[in-house]
Amino acid sequence: MEYYKKTLCVTYEELTAGDDPVIHGATLRQNVRRGNIENINRGGGEGNTALYSYSSLPEKYKRRWVERRGEPEKQMAREIIRSKIQKDESAEKFFESYRYDKNGEEVHLPESVQAEYSLNASVLNALIRDFNRLCASNNKLTGFRRNIWKIILATSEELREEYSHTLPGSIGRLKSMVNKYKPNNYTALISGKYGNKNTLKIGEDAGRYLVALKRSRVPVYTDIQIFEEYNRTAPKRGWKPLKNPRSLREWFNSPRIEPLWYDAVYGEMKAHQRYGRKHKTELPFRRDSLWYGDGTKLNLYYQDENGKIRTIGVYEVMDAYSEVLLGFHISENEDYEAQYHAYRMALQVSGHKPYELVHDNQGGHKRLERISDGLLSKISRIHRPTAPYSGQSKTIESVFGRFQSQVLHKDWRFTGQNITTKKESSRPNLEFIEANRNQLYTLAELMEKYAQARKEWNEMKHPVTGISRIEMYNTSENEDTEIVTARDMVDIFWVMTDRPSTFTSRGIEVTIGGKKYTYEVYSSPGIPDHEWRRKNTYKEFYVKYDPYDFGSVRLYWKDKGGELRFERVAEPYMVIHRAIQDQEAGEAAFIRREQEANVQDRIERQIVAKSIEYEHGVAPEQNGLTTPKLKGVTAEVQRQIDRRTKKYSLPPEEVMLGRSTKVISNITWDQLKLKEVPQRKIVGKL
C-alpha cells in the first residue's frame, strides 16, 4: 500500500497474493474492464508496479482487506513510521563484539541486550535526522525551536509503540541521551551494570589464594569466612579488599573458577559427573537390542510381621527400545539371587535373548556368573557393566524416576524419591503414614501391588511414539535375536552338580543347599520305569537342577571322552505311608502294582540270566546240578520261569536241513502214535 499522486493505492500483489486472496487476478482484471475498480498505474517494466485505488474497491473487497491487513489509514501511518527506521548494521557489529569484565571473566552482552541496544541506536539515528531537519527549517523569529524536543519526544513515543524501544521517556533524559550519542558513541547506550565499575577485580595470585581457601579441608571455610579471611590478608599482600560476599560467590560459581574447587567440596566423582563430556546417544529402534538390569529401592512403605514400617529393594530388567519392564525380583538385597530371578522372568516374558545386556557394577553379577557358569554370557551376545557412578549412561535410571513420579506416587504409601529431590510432591507425608500404619501393605500385598504398577507402566503411552509401551514391544521385531526354547531355559538357568550321584534301588539322591532330595525315573505319571531301572540301577549320573524349582531334574552320564550325555528326566520319589491307617487313596493300589512289578523284574532278570547260561553251557542243569528256586515267590512264578527256560533243559542238538528232512520222510503213520490233546489243558501255557 502506498500513496500515488495523492491517491491511496494497493498493489496487484497485495490484492491477489496467497491461497485466499482479497480478490482473484481474473476477477480484478474483469472489474477494471467494467470500470468497477480504478487502475491508477498500469505497471510494466522493471520496478514499476500496477496500482489500484483503494477507495474504488467494492465494499466486500474492502472488508476482506481490513480483515487481513487492518484499517488502511492506520497501516499507512505505521508504514510512514517504519520508513523512518533504518537498521544500523554498524551498531549490531559493535554490540555483538562488545565484551566486559564479569567477575574476572571477559564476557559478551546477552543476546537480548544486543538486540535492544541495536534497536535503540537505529531509533536514535531516526530521531537525530528529524531533529536536524526541524532545526534546518527553524524560524528563529517565531521561537519555533522551543517546540522541537516536544516533536522529537512525540515521534519517539510513536516509534516505541511500533518497535518497543527502551529510550528515555522524558524530554530531559532523551535530550541528554541524544547529546551523548551524537558522535556515534555506541557506548552511551550501554548500562553501567555491563561496564567495569561494578565488577569484581581479582588478580591471578589473589584468585589462586581464594581457590585454596575454598578447597581447604582443615579447616573448612564457609564463603563468608573466606570473604573475611581474604580481606584480613589482602592488605598485607597488596590486594584490593573485596566489597561484598555476593560478588565473591558469583566469582566462585563462574564456569571458569568452579571446576578448580568443586571436587574438593563435593568429591571427585561428582566433579567427573558434572564436567566430564557426555556422549550424545540414540536409543535402539527395535526390541531386544539392549536390555538394562539394575536394582533400586521399591518406593512404597510396608509393614513387616513384627509391625515395623519397612522398605525393600527391587531388581528390574528393562527393554531400552520400548521402556517395557520385562522381569523383576523383590528382595532385601541386590544380590545374585535377585538378579537370577529377574533375568529369568525377563527371558520368559520376552521369549527372546537380548542382543546386548547392560548391568550395574554390583558384586552380585560376578557371583552370579561364577555360580551359574556364565549365565549373563548365555543370556545375551554381549553383556557389560556400566561405568561406575555414571547413572546418566543407564536409561533405566531415568525410567525408574518417571515410573516413580507417574505411577507409584499415586499410592499414599509412597516413600518419595531420592532425598536430594527438591520438589515437595516427591517427599512422603510421614505423619500421615504413621497415623495409618495399620493400613500399610504386608509384604505379599506389596508384591502384588508392585506387579500391578508395572503392568500399568507397560500399558501407558511411550513419550516419543504415543503408543503403549507393551504394544511397541510386541509389534517390534529383531531378526538378530534368538528365540528362547524350553531347552534354552534349562541350559541357561539350571545348575549341574559337581560330582555324580548313584541311582540305587531307592532312586537317586542329591544334596543341594544342605537339603537332600530324592528322585525317580517314571515311564508315565506315577508309574516308575522298571525297564529303565533294570538297565541303570547303580549307574552314576550328574544331576542338573533348577535352583528355585525342584519339581524335576535332568540326569546326565559322562562318556569316556568326558562329554556329558543326557539320559532321562527324574521327578521326586514317591513317598508312601507304612501304616495302612495313614495311607491315602491310591497308595494301596500303588503298593500292589509295585510289588507285581518287582516280581516281574525278578522274572526278567532270571530269564535273561538263564538264557545266557544255557547259551554258553554253564547252566547247573547242563552239568547235572539244579538251580535253586526263587524265594518269596509263588509256585506260579517259578513255573513261569521254568516254562520260559524249558527249551534249554535238553542238550543242544545240531540241526541240519538235509538230515532232518530224511528222518521225516522215513516216518510212517503208525510210528506217530497220535493222541488227541485237550485244548483246555494247554491254554495259557504257550
Rosetta blueprint (number, residue, H / E / L):
1 M L
2 E E
3 Y E
4 Y E
5 K L
6 K L
7 T E
8 L E
9 C E
10 V E
11 T E
12 Y H
13 E H
14 E H
15 L H
16 T H
17 A L
18 G L
19 D L
20 D L
21 P L
22 V L
23 I L
24 H L
25 G H
26 A H
27 T H
28 L H
29 R H
30 Q H
31 N H
32 V H
33 R H
34 R H
35 G L
36 N L
37 I L
38 E L
39 N E
40 I E
41 N E
42 R L
43 G L
44 G L
45 G L
46 E L
47 G L
48 N L
49 T L
50 A L
51 L E
52 Y E
53 S E
54 Y H
55 S H
56 S H
57 L L
58 P L
59 E H
60 K H
61 Y H
62 K H
63 R H
64 R H
65 W H
66 V H
67 E H
68 R H
69 R H
70 G L
71 E L
72 P H
73 E H
74 K H
75 Q H
76 M H
77 A H
78 R H
79 E H
80 I H
81 I H
82 R H
83 S H
84 K H
85 I L
86 Q L
87 K L
88 D L
89 E H
90 S H
91 A H
92 E H
93 K H
94 F H
95 F H
96 E H
97 S H
98 Y L
99 R E
100 Y E
101 D E
102 K E
103 N L
104 G L
105 E E
106 E E
107 V E
108 H E
109 L L
110 P L
111 E H
112 S H
113 V H
114 Q H
115 A H
116 E H
117 Y H
118 S H
119 L H
120 N H
121 A H
122 S H
123 V H
124 L H
125 N H
126 A H
127 L H
128 I H
129 R H
130 D H
131 F H
132 N H
133 R H
134 L H
135 C H
136 A H
137 S L
138 N L
139 N L
140 K H
141 L H
142 T H
143 G L
144 F H
145 R H
146 R H
147 N H
148 I H
149 W H
150 K H
151 I H
152 I H
153 L H
154 A H
155 T H
156 S H
157 E H
158 E H
159 L H
160 R H
161 E H
162 E H
163 Y H
164 S L
165 H L
166 T L
167 L L
168 P L
169 G L
170 S L
171 I H
172 G H
173 R H
174 L H
175 K H
176 S H
177 M H
178 V H
179 N H
180 K H
181 Y H
182 K L
183 P L
184 N L
185 N L
186 Y H
187 T H
188 A H
189 L H
190 I L
191 S L
192 G H
193 K H
194 Y H
195 G L
196 N L
197 K L
198 N L
199 T L
200 L L
201 K L
202 I L
203 G L
204 E H
205 D H
206 A H
207 G H
208 R H
209 Y H
210 L H
211 V H
212 A H
213 L H
214 K H
215 R H
216 S L
217 R L
218 V L
219 P L
220 V L
221 Y L
222 T L
223 D H
224 I H
225 Q H
226 I H
227 F H
228 E H
229 E H
230 Y H
231 N H
232 R H
233 T H
234 A H
235 P H
236 K H
237 R H
238 G L
239 W L
240 K L
241 P L
242 L L
243 K L
244 N L
245 P H
246 R H
247 S H
248 L H
249 R H
250 E H
251 W H
252 F H
253 N L
254 S L
255 P L
256 R L
257 I L
258 E H
259 P H
260 L H
261 W L
262 Y H
263 D H
264 A H
265 V H
266 Y H
267 G L
268 E H
269 M H
270 K H
271 A H
272 H H
273 Q H
274 R H
275 Y H
276 G L
277 R L
278 K L
279 H L
280 K L
281 T L
282 E L
283 L L
284 P L
285 F L
286 R L
287 R L
288 D L
289 S L
290 L E
291 W E
292 Y E
293 G E
294 D E
295 G E
296 T E
297 K E
298 L E
299 N E
300 L E
301 Y E
302 Y E
303 Q E
304 D L
305 E L
306 N L
307 G L
308 K L
309 I E
310 R E
311 T E
312 I E
313 G E
314 V E
315 Y E
316 E E
317 V E
318 M E
319 D E
320 A L
321 Y L
322 S L
323 E L
324 V L
325 L E
326 L E
327 G E
328 F E
329 H E
330 I E
331 S E
332 E L
333 N L
334 E L
335 D L
336 Y H
337 E H
338 A H
339 Q H
340 Y H
341 H H
342 A H
343 Y H
344 R H
345 M H
346 A H
347 L H
348 Q H
349 V H
350 S H
351 G L
352 H E
353 K L
354 P L
355 Y L
356 E E
357 L E
358 V E
359 H E
360 D L
361 N L
362 Q L
363 G L
364 G H
365 H H
366 K H
367 R H
368 L H
369 E H
370 R H
371 I H
372 S L
373 D L
374 G L
375 L H
376 L H
377 S H
378 K H
379 I H
380 S L
381 R L
382 I E
383 H E
384 R E
385 P E
386 T L
387 A L
388 P L
389 Y L
390 S L
391 G H
392 Q H
393 S H
394 K L
395 T H
396 I H
397 E H
398 S H
399 V H
400 F H
401 G H
402 R H
403 F H
404 Q H
405 S H
406 Q H
407 V L
408 L H
409 H H
410 K H
411 D L
412 W L
413 R L
414 F E
415 T L
416 G L
417 Q L
418 N L
419 I L
420 T L
421 T L
422 K L
423 K L
424 E H
425 S H
426 S H
427 R L
428 P L
429 N L
430 L H
431 E H
432 F H
433 I H
434 E H
435 A H
436 N L
437 R H
438 N H
439 Q H
440 L L
441 Y E
442 T L
443 L H
444 A H
445 E H
446 L H
447 M H
448 E H
449 K H
450 Y H
451 A H
452 Q H
453 A H
454 R H
455 K H
456 E H
457 W H
458 N H
459 E H
460 M L
461 K E
462 H L
463 P L
464 V L
465 T L
466 G L
467 I L
468 S E
469 R H
470 I H
471 E H
472 M H
473 Y H
474 N H
475 T H
476 S L
477 E L
478 N L
479 E L
480 D L
481 T L
482 E L
483 I E
484 V L
485 T L
486 A H
487 R H
488 D H
489 M H
490 V H
491 D H
492 I H
493 F H
494 W L
495 V E
496 M E
497 T L
498 D L
499 R L
500 P L
501 S E
502 T E
503 F E
504 T E
505 S L
506 R L
507 G E
508 I E
509 E E
510 V E
511 T E
512 I E
513 G L
514 G L
515 K E
516 K E
517 Y E
518 T E
519 Y E
520 E E
521 V L
522 Y E
523 S E
524 S E
525 P L
526 G L
527 I E
528 P E
529 D L
530 H H
531 E H
532 W H
533 R H
534 R H
535 K H
536 N H
537 T L
538 Y L
539 K E
540 E E
541 F E
542 Y E
543 V E
544 K E
545 Y E
546 D E
547 P L
548 Y L
549 D E
550 F E
551 G E
552 S E
553 V E
554 R E
555 L E
556 Y E
557 W E
558 K E
559 D L
560 K L
561 G L
562 G L
563 E L
564 L E
565 R E
566 F E
567 E E
568 R E
569 V E
570 A E
571 E E
572 P E
573 Y L
574 M L
575 V L
576 I L
577 H L
578 R L
579 A L
580 I H
581 Q H
582 D H
583 Q L
584 E L
585 A L
586 G L
587 E H
588 A H
589 A H
590 F H
591 I H
592 R H
593 R H
594 E H
595 Q H
596 E H
597 A H
598 N H
599 V H
600 Q H
601 D H
602 R H
603 I H
604 E H
605 R H
606 Q H
607 I H
608 V H
609 A H
610 K H
611 S H
612 I H
613 E H
614 Y H
615 E H
616 H L
617 G L
618 V L
619 A L
620 P H
621 E H
622 Q H
623 N H
624 G L
625 L L
626 T L
627 T L
628 P L
629 K L
630 L L
631 K L
632 G L
633 V L
634 T L
635 A H
636 E H
637 V H
638 Q H
639 R H
640 Q H
641 I H
642 D H
643 R H
644 R H
645 T H
646 K H
647 K H
648 Y H
649 S L
650 L L
651 P L
652 P L
653 E L
654 E L
655 V L
656 M L
657 L H
658 G H
659 R H
660 S H
661 T H
662 K H
663 V H
664 I H
665 S H
666 N L
667 I L
668 T L
669 W H
670 D H
671 Q H
672 L H
673 K L
674 L L
675 K L
676 E L
677 V L
678 P L
679 Q H
680 R H
681 K H
682 I H
683 V L
684 G L
685 K L
686 L L
